[in-house]
Amino acid sequence: MAPQSLLFTWSCCNMLLATPNAWCVVTGAPCSGKTTLLEALQQRGYAVCFEVARDCIDAALQAGQTLTQLRGTAAAEQDFQRQVLARKVDLEAHLDAQQRVFLERGIADTQAYATQQGWNIDLPASAYQWVFLLEPLPFAIDYARTETVEQAVQLHQLLAAAYAEQGTRFGACSRHVGCGARRLCAGHRYDGTGSGLSQRFSAASNCDFSTGLGI
């Protein structure tokens, strides 16, 4: 169960110029709080889709594979990422485009992993109404993670670049503990260069999270 005391304050997240659906992507490097955030949203009654990569890993482990067999070599990791992509595409194909759904990772996440590993992939077209990039938290190892701390930090930047290449405008997300409210706040937006977050701008810092999303 997600802690009730978590406060997520968001940098302003701008709507895409043209979006065919009402879906929101919550993305970020490993150990950035994506699942915790979706659990909190689910408790508030929002529709959520948790990360399909975990489902793929759990299924492989239950079938007797080890994590090393599944992701331990460059070839195995590429096969794994393609499997995850296929699952994400299938998932989105069965979603109602008019329903507000929060997705843990989107199609462009695969581009970030491919870039990090040095291989190319053609992604299907995708566009989301909102994309939230969560800032990295102190890194913790678990049964499904193969990344190092350095790779996780790099993935944060690669994710920002991958979504920026699609024309996505989005804000970074920061977290504070001590209050259950969720609010949009003033912040930074990604400058599209891969060098980080820049360009200070104003936003509705007192806007309730659900109101800010129009839901």
The 8 nearest C-alpha neighbors of each residue, nearest first, counted from 0:
[[1, 2, 38, 39, 35, 3, 42, 41],
 [0, 2, 39, 35, 38, 3, 36, 5],
 [3, 1, 4, 5, 0, 39, 35, 179],
 [2, 4, 5, 179, 1, 39, 178, 6],
 [5, 3, 179, 178, 177, 2, 176, 6],
 [6, 4, 176, 179, 3, 178, 2, 177],
 [5, 7, 175, 178, 179, 176, 180, 181],
 [6, 8, 174, 181, 175, 9, 173, 5],
 [9, 7, 182, 173, 174, 183, 181, 184],
 [8, 10, 172, 183, 184, 11, 173, 7],
 [9, 11, 186, 170, 184, 185, 171, 172],
 [10, 12, 170, 202, 185, 184, 9, 183],
 [13, 11, 169, 170, 10, 129, 14, 168],
 [14, 12, 169, 168, 11, 15, 129, 170],
 [13, 15, 128, 129, 16, 12, 168, 169],
 [16, 14, 17, 128, 18, 167, 168, 13],
 [15, 17, 14, 18, 166, 167, 128, 168],
 [18, 16, 15, 19, 126, 128, 14, 127],
 [17, 19, 128, 20, 126, 15, 127, 16],
 [20, 18, 17, 126, 96, 21, 127, 128],
 [21, 19, 96, 18, 22, 97, 127, 128],
 [22, 20, 99, 97, 128, 98, 96, 23],
 [21, 23, 100, 99, 127, 20, 128, 101],
 [24, 22, 129, 101, 130, 128, 127, 102],
 [25, 23, 130, 102, 104, 101, 105, 103],
 [26, 24, 131, 103, 104, 102, 130, 132],
 [27, 25, 104, 132, 103, 24, 131, 133],
 [26, 28, 133, 132, 155, 31, 29, 134],
 [27, 29, 155, 151, 154, 31, 135, 30],
 [28, 30, 31, 151, 27, 144, 135, 146],
 [29, 31, 32, 138, 136, 28, 135, 139],
 [32, 30, 135, 136, 29, 28, 33, 133],
 [31, 33, 35, 34, 30, 36, 133, 136],
 [34, 32, 36, 35, 31, 37, 25, 26],
 [33, 35, 37, 36, 32, 38, 49, 103],
 [36, 34, 38, 32, 33, 37, 1, 39],
 [35, 37, 39, 33, 34, 38, 32, 40],
 [38, 36, 40, 34, 39, 35, 41, 33],
 [37, 39, 41, 35, 36, 40, 1, 34],
 [38, 40, 36, 42, 37, 41, 1, 35],
 [41, 39, 37, 43, 42, 38, 45, 36],
 [42, 40, 45, 38, 44, 43, 39, 37],
 [43, 41, 39, 40, 44, 38, 45, 1],
 [44, 42, 40, 41, 45, 39, 38, 46],
 [43, 45, 41, 42, 40, 46, 39, 47],
 [46, 44, 41, 40, 43, 47, 100, 42],
 [47, 45, 100, 41, 101, 44, 99, 48],
 [46, 48, 101, 100, 102, 41, 45, 49],
 [49, 47, 102, 103, 101, 50, 46, 100],
 [48, 50, 103, 51, 47, 102, 34, 37],
 [51, 49, 103, 52, 53, 104, 48, 54],
 [50, 52, 54, 53, 49, 55, 83, 86],
 [53, 51, 55, 54, 50, 83, 56, 80],
 [54, 52, 56, 51, 55, 50, 57, 143],
 [53, 55, 51, 57, 52, 56, 58, 50],
 [56, 54, 52, 58, 53, 57, 59, 51],
 [57, 55, 53, 59, 58, 54, 60, 52],
 [56, 58, 54, 60, 59, 55, 53, 61],
 [57, 59, 61, 55, 56, 60, 54, 62],
 [60, 58, 62, 56, 64, 61, 57, 55],
 [61, 59, 64, 57, 63, 62, 58, 65],
 [60, 62, 58, 63, 59, 57, 64, 56],
 [63, 61, 59, 60, 64, 58, 57, 65],
 [62, 64, 60, 61, 59, 65, 58, 66],
 [65, 63, 60, 59, 62, 68, 66, 69],
 [64, 66, 68, 67, 60, 69, 63, 59],
 [65, 67, 69, 68, 70, 64, 71, 143],
 [68, 66, 71, 65, 70, 69, 72, 64],
 [69, 67, 65, 66, 71, 70, 64, 75],
 [68, 70, 66, 67, 75, 71, 65, 64],
 [71, 69, 76, 75, 67, 68, 72, 66],
 [70, 72, 67, 68, 69, 75, 76, 66],
 [73, 71, 75, 74, 70, 76, 67, 68],
 [72, 74, 76, 75, 77, 71, 116, 70],
 [73, 75, 77, 72, 76, 78, 70, 71],
 [74, 76, 72, 70, 78, 77, 73, 69],
 [77, 75, 70, 79, 73, 78, 74, 72],
 [76, 78, 80, 74, 79, 75, 73, 81],
 [79, 77, 75, 81, 76, 80, 82, 74],
 [78, 80, 76, 82, 77, 81, 75, 83],
 [81, 79, 83, 77, 82, 78, 84, 76],
 [82, 80, 84, 78, 83, 79, 85, 77],
 [81, 83, 79, 85, 80, 84, 78, 86],
 [82, 84, 80, 86, 81, 85, 52, 79],
 [85, 83, 81, 87, 86, 82, 80, 88],
 [84, 86, 88, 82, 83, 87, 89, 81],
 [85, 87, 83, 89, 84, 88, 90, 82],
 [88, 86, 90, 84, 89, 85, 91, 83],
 [87, 89, 85, 91, 90, 86, 92, 84],
 [90, 88, 92, 86, 87, 91, 85, 93],
 [91, 89, 87, 92, 88, 93, 86, 94],
 [90, 92, 94, 88, 93, 89, 87, 95],
 [93, 91, 89, 90, 94, 88, 95, 87],
 [92, 94, 91, 90, 89, 95, 88, 96],
 [95, 93, 91, 92, 96, 90, 98, 100],
 [96, 94, 97, 98, 93, 20, 91, 92],
 [95, 97, 20, 98, 21, 94, 19, 22],
 [98, 96, 95, 21, 20, 99, 22, 19],
 [99, 97, 95, 96, 21, 100, 22, 20],
 [98, 100, 21, 22, 97, 101, 46, 23],
 [101, 99, 22, 46, 47, 98, 23, 102],
 [100, 102, 47, 23, 24, 22, 48, 46],
 [103, 101, 24, 48, 104, 47, 25, 23],
 [102, 104, 50, 25, 49, 24, 26, 48],
 [105, 103, 26, 25, 102, 24, 108, 50],
 [106, 104, 107, 108, 24, 102, 103, 87],
 [105, 107, 108, 109, 125, 87, 84, 104],
 [106, 108, 110, 109, 105, 161, 162, 111],
 [109, 107, 111, 110, 106, 105, 158, 104],
 [108, 110, 112, 107, 111, 106, 113, 84],
 [111, 109, 113, 107, 108, 112, 114, 161],
 [110, 112, 157, 114, 158, 108, 109, 113],
 [111, 113, 115, 109, 114, 110, 116, 108],
 [114, 112, 110, 116, 118, 115, 111, 117],
 [115, 113, 117, 111, 116, 112, 110, 118],
 [114, 116, 112, 113, 117, 111, 154, 157],
 [115, 117, 113, 114, 118, 112, 73, 77],
 [118, 116, 114, 115, 113, 119, 112, 73],
 [119, 117, 113, 116, 114, 120, 115, 77],
 [120, 118, 113, 117, 121, 114, 110, 116],
 [119, 121, 122, 118, 113, 110, 109, 81],
 [122, 120, 123, 119, 110, 124, 109, 113],
 [121, 123, 120, 124, 106, 107, 110, 109],
 [124, 122, 125, 121, 106, 88, 107, 84],
 [125, 123, 122, 126, 106, 165, 107, 121],
 [124, 126, 123, 106, 127, 107, 165, 122],
 [127, 125, 18, 128, 19, 124, 20, 165],
 [128, 126, 129, 22, 18, 23, 20, 130],
 [127, 129, 14, 18, 21, 15, 22, 23],
 [128, 130, 23, 127, 14, 24, 131, 12],
 [129, 131, 24, 169, 23, 25, 132, 127],
 [130, 132, 25, 24, 26, 133, 169, 170],
 [131, 133, 171, 26, 27, 172, 25, 130],
 [134, 132, 172, 27, 31, 171, 26, 131],
 [133, 135, 172, 31, 173, 132, 171, 136],
 [136, 134, 31, 28, 133, 30, 137, 27],
 [135, 137, 31, 138, 30, 134, 32, 139],
 [138, 136, 139, 135, 30, 31, 148, 29],
 [137, 139, 30, 136, 148, 140, 135, 29],
 [138, 140, 137, 141, 30, 148, 136, 29],
 [141, 139, 144, 138, 142, 145, 143, 30],
 [140, 142, 143, 144, 139, 145, 30, 138],
 [141, 143, 144, 140, 66, 145, 56, 57],
 [144, 142, 141, 145, 56, 53, 66, 140],
 [145, 143, 141, 146, 142, 140, 29, 147],
 [144, 146, 143, 147, 70, 71, 140, 66],
 [147, 145, 150, 144, 151, 148, 29, 149],
 [146, 148, 150, 149, 151, 145, 144, 138],
 [147, 149, 151, 150, 138, 152, 146, 139],
 [150, 148, 152, 147, 151, 153, 146, 154],
 [149, 151, 153, 147, 152, 148, 146, 154],
 [152, 150, 154, 148, 28, 153, 149, 29],
 [153, 151, 149, 155, 150, 154, 148, 28],
 [152, 154, 150, 151, 155, 156, 149, 157],
 [155, 153, 157, 151, 156, 152, 28, 158],
 [156, 154, 28, 158, 152, 153, 157, 27],
 [155, 157, 159, 154, 153, 158, 193, 160],
 [158, 156, 154, 111, 160, 159, 155, 161],
 [159, 157, 161, 111, 155, 160, 156, 154],
 [158, 160, 156, 157, 162, 161, 163, 155],
 [159, 161, 163, 157, 158, 193, 162, 164],
 [162, 160, 158, 164, 163, 159, 107, 111],
 [161, 163, 165, 164, 167, 159, 160, 107],
 [162, 164, 160, 167, 166, 165, 161, 191],
 [165, 163, 161, 162, 166, 160, 167, 191],
 [166, 164, 162, 163, 167, 161, 126, 125],
 [167, 165, 163, 164, 168, 162, 15, 16],
 [166, 168, 163, 162, 165, 15, 169, 164],
 [169, 167, 13, 15, 166, 163, 12, 14],
 [168, 170, 12, 13, 130, 188, 131, 167],
 [171, 169, 188, 12, 10, 11, 187, 131],
 [170, 172, 132, 10, 133, 134, 188, 131],
 [173, 171, 9, 133, 10, 134, 132, 170],
 [174, 172, 8, 134, 9, 7, 133, 171],
 [173, 175, 7, 8, 6, 172, 176, 5],
 [174, 176, 6, 7, 5, 177, 173, 8],
 [177, 175, 5, 6, 4, 178, 174, 7],
 [176, 178, 4, 5, 6, 175, 179, 3],
 [179, 177, 4, 6, 180, 5, 176, 3],
 [178, 180, 4, 6, 5, 3, 181, 177],
 [181, 179, 178, 6, 182, 7, 207, 208],
 [180, 182, 208, 7, 6, 8, 207, 179],
 [183, 181, 208, 207, 8, 206, 184, 205],
 [184, 182, 9, 204, 206, 8, 208, 11],
 [204, 183, 185, 10, 9, 203, 202, 11],
 [186, 184, 202, 201, 10, 204, 11, 200],
 [185, 187, 10, 199, 11, 184, 200, 188],
 [188, 186, 199, 197, 198, 196, 10, 170],
 [187, 189, 170, 196, 197, 198, 169, 190],
 [188, 190, 196, 191, 197, 195, 170, 187],
 [189, 191, 192, 197, 196, 188, 195, 198],
 [192, 190, 189, 163, 193, 160, 159, 164],
 [193, 191, 194, 190, 160, 195, 189, 163],
 [192, 194, 160, 195, 191, 156, 159, 157],
 [195, 193, 192, 196, 156, 190, 191, 189],
 [196, 194, 193, 189, 197, 156, 190, 192],
 [195, 197, 189, 188, 190, 187, 194, 198],
 [196, 198, 187, 190, 188, 189, 199, 195],
 [199, 197, 187, 188, 200, 190, 196, 189],
 [200, 198, 187, 186, 197, 201, 188, 185],
 [199, 201, 198, 186, 187, 185, 202, 188],
 [202, 200, 185, 186, 199, 203, 11, 184],
 [203, 201, 185, 204, 184, 11, 200, 183],
 [202, 204, 206, 205, 184, 183, 185, 201],
 [184, 203, 205, 183, 206, 185, 202, 182],
 [204, 206, 203, 182, 207, 183, 184, 202],
 [205, 207, 203, 182, 183, 204, 211, 208],
 [206, 208, 182, 210, 209, 211, 181, 205],
 [209, 207, 182, 181, 211, 210, 183, 206],
 [210, 208, 212, 214, 211, 207, 213, 181],
 [211, 209, 213, 207, 212, 208, 214, 206],
 [212, 210, 208, 209, 213, 206, 207, 183],
 [211, 213, 209, 210, 214, 208, 129, 207],
 [212, 214, 210, 211, 209, 208, 99, 207],
 [213, 209, 212, 210, 99, 211, 208, 45]]
